[in-house]
Each structure stands twice: as structure tokens, then as C-alpha cells.
Amino acid sequence: MSWLGKFLGGAFGFLLGGPLGAILGASVGHHFDSGLEAFDFDESLSPGDKHRIQTAFFTATFSVMGHIAKADGRVSQAEIDLAKRVMDEMGLSANLRSTAIKLFQQGKSKDFPLDDALRQFRHECQRRTDLIRMFLEIQLQAAMADGHLDEAKDKLLIKICGILGLSRFDYERIKLQILAQYRLYGSQHRQQYQSIKKEDNLATAYEVLGVRPNASDSDIKKAYRRLISRHHPDKLVAKGLPEEMMTLAKEKTQKITKAYETISEARKR
């Protein structure tokens, strides 16, 4: 069992503290005390500790996802399916899945402490910008689960970026890349790729890498390598991404690689 699975079955909420600790404690419920006797409290969990970040990431991901889903006044079936797909890809145990669902439900509450939860999440990440970007990408995917990004969710995501220390430029760039991935590969809650016109496919591949069609081969390769490095599963896990979310990171690197291959093949003609 992963660290996250062991810890969420124990008393992590007490050790994490703050808004995220309270949110997690309320979600774990009767499982919260089940691992107390077996847990080794000699483990140091100061801010910035990898295991502490993993649990903060898990807690923030599903609770904020629920909050964004309710931003337009209703939670669509596509958004629910996306949340379940993320849980499926993580291979969550029954207890962890139950916790994730409860976190999602908590986020939908009008009393959800979004600002405080995000400030704590940013503090826990200790300037690990790649983790914060990954968190934002997951939230954007969830917000676009039904095929578009409405104004209410867009405004909320801009606010979230501000609290997390990301600029409006960062947000718009990441949003364009996620939209491009959606067009190129289809809905985030489906596995198969959609077939689209080759010229549209190529134009979208450039957007996935965040480069212009007239960029040099060298600049395109640099953009590709930068994105691959930023989304490398092992690097993200080392920084605090929950091990269960490695599949999501791998999926992103596959999409980035596919976009790069599409561009490279087109330039050989």
C-alpha cells in the first residue's frame, strides 16, 4: 500500500492541521482513527515533507474539483464521470475512493473554505511550481469535462491561480494547452483519440506544445523537452505528487509526445 493509503487510514488530518486537515478529517470520518496504533509518529512531517505534500495534494485536488464543478450552479454528469475516471486511474482502495468522493462533495458546499484551503496548499508545496501547475491542469480538465469552459468556472479558476501564485499569463497559456489537448485527443474522460482533419490536427499539436507554427525546429524541441521534464511522473512524485496520480502524469507526457511526433512528421514532408 502507498504512503497515502496508509496515512489516510490513520491520523494524518491531525498532523496536517489547518483547513486541509479539517477538510480531510471530516471526509475520512470513521476511518480516521483506524490506523492510530500502527502508525509511527517518529516520522517527521514538517511543511515541505514529501508525504505531507502528497496528502495535501490529494485533499485539495478532489475538494477543489467539487467546488469548481458547482461554480455554474450545477454539477454535470460529465464532471462526475471525470472525477470518477481520475479515481479509477489512481486505482484507489475502497476507503480512499470513499474519501475522495466525500472530499468532492465537501467542495460543493457553499461553506467550503476555498481561499484558506488554497493558501495552505500553496504553503505545503513550498514553491514547487511544477506541482502547482499539475494541480491547475487537473482542475482545468475537470472544468472542461463537458466540452467547454463557462464564464463562471473561468473566473473561479483565474481566482485560484492568483491565490496559488500563478500569473494570468500562466493561466491563459495552460488553458490553451488543455483546450488543444481536448481538441486533439477528445474528451478527457474517454480513452480513445478523436480523428480530425490533418491540418487542424497539426495546428492543434503546435498549441499543445505552446509554440507558433513558424517556430524553429530547435525551439520546438526545447518546448517539448521542457514540457516532458515538467510532467515527468517520477520527478513529480519525488516533489510530492501522490503516487496514485502517476497515471495522470504519464497520460500527459504521452499527449505531449504525440503532439511533438505529429509536428516532426509534418516537417519531414
Secondary structure, DSSP 8 states (H G I E B T S, - for coil): --HHHHHHTTTHHHHH-HHHHHHHHHHHGGGTTTTTTTS-TTS---TT-HHHHHHHHHHHHHHHHHHHHTTTSS--HHHHHHHHHHHHHHT--HHHHHHHHHHHHHHTSTT--HHHHHHHHHHHHTT-HHHHHHHHHHHHHHHTTTSS--HHHHHHHHHHHHHHT--HHHHHHHHHHHHHHHHHH--TT-SS-----HHHHHHHHHHHHT--TT--HHHHHHHHHHHHHHT-HHHHHHHT--GGGHHHHHHHHHHHHHHHHHHHHHHH-
